[in-house]
């Protein structure tokens, strides 16, 4: 049987992470959610902002992208690891 181009699919299930935020970061997160709510007209749970903010941060961090491409840690190489 020929080898398929698509390998194992990544685990897409959400992972629950519990962490503590400094009070100032929490206040800023709440303020950001309020500003977004004024802009969009929809109330936003501040905790729901954390995943897209982290994803955006990592996607735009050039040093992280370079280290990932060079294979310096697990998961490097676009999900083949």
Secondary structure as GFF3:
##gff-version 3
##sequence-region A 1 81
A	DSSP	alpha_helix	23	40	.	.	.	ID=ss1
A	DSSP	alpha_helix	46	60	.	.	.	ID=ss2
A	DSSP	alpha_helix	62	69	.	.	.	ID=ss3
###
